[in-house]
């Protein structure tokens, strides 16, 4: 993660910090999708996943369920 230092450095240029934030969001989103898909394959319910993420079940279901029943 090439921007990690900038994100934690309040003296870093603000645009470098924004780039770092965007990179972490992308990486975090990809990891979250992967973990949700794995949880579903292992039998976790949408309710259990929602609780783990601190979100409403409907929000999690809508965010991660693909058409045709596949998890993203």
N, C-alpha and C positions, 0 to 999 in steps of 0.2 A: 504494500500500500504506500505508494509514493507520496501521498499527501498527508500521511498520519501526523508528521511533525507539525505541519502548518495548522492543522485542526486544533491541536492542543496549545498552540502558542498565540496568546492574545496580541503579541507584538507583530505577528505575521501579517502581511497585506491581506485585507479583507477578501479580495477576490480569490486568493490562494485558499483561504479558509472556507469560502463557499464551494470551491472545487472539491476540497477535501470532504466537506459535508455531503455533496452530491455523490461522490464515489462511495462513501460509506453507506448511503441510502441504497444505492444500486446493489452493492454486495450484500447488505442486510436483507434486502427484498428477495434476492436469489436464494439466500440461505433459508429464509423463512419459508418460501415456496417448497424447497427441497425437504425441509423438516416436516411440513404439513403433509406432503405427499407420502413421506415415510410413515408418519403417524397413522394416516388412513390405511396404508397397506398393512400395518401391524394391528389394525382393528380399532383404533381410537375413534371415538364419536366426534361429530362436529361440536357437540356441547363440551366435551373434554378439551378439544383443541381451543375453543373459544375461551374457556376458563384459563388455560395455560397462557394465552395471549392477552388476557384481560379485555376481551371484546365480546360483543353480543354474538350469539350463535348465528343469527341471520347474517350478520356482517361477515363473519368468517366463511360461512357457506357461500355467500354471494361472491366474495373475493377470490376464493380458491377453487370452487367447483367449476369445471368446464362443461360445456354442453355435451350431452351423451353420458354424463355420470363420471367422467374422468377427472381426477384431481390434477391441478396444475402444478 
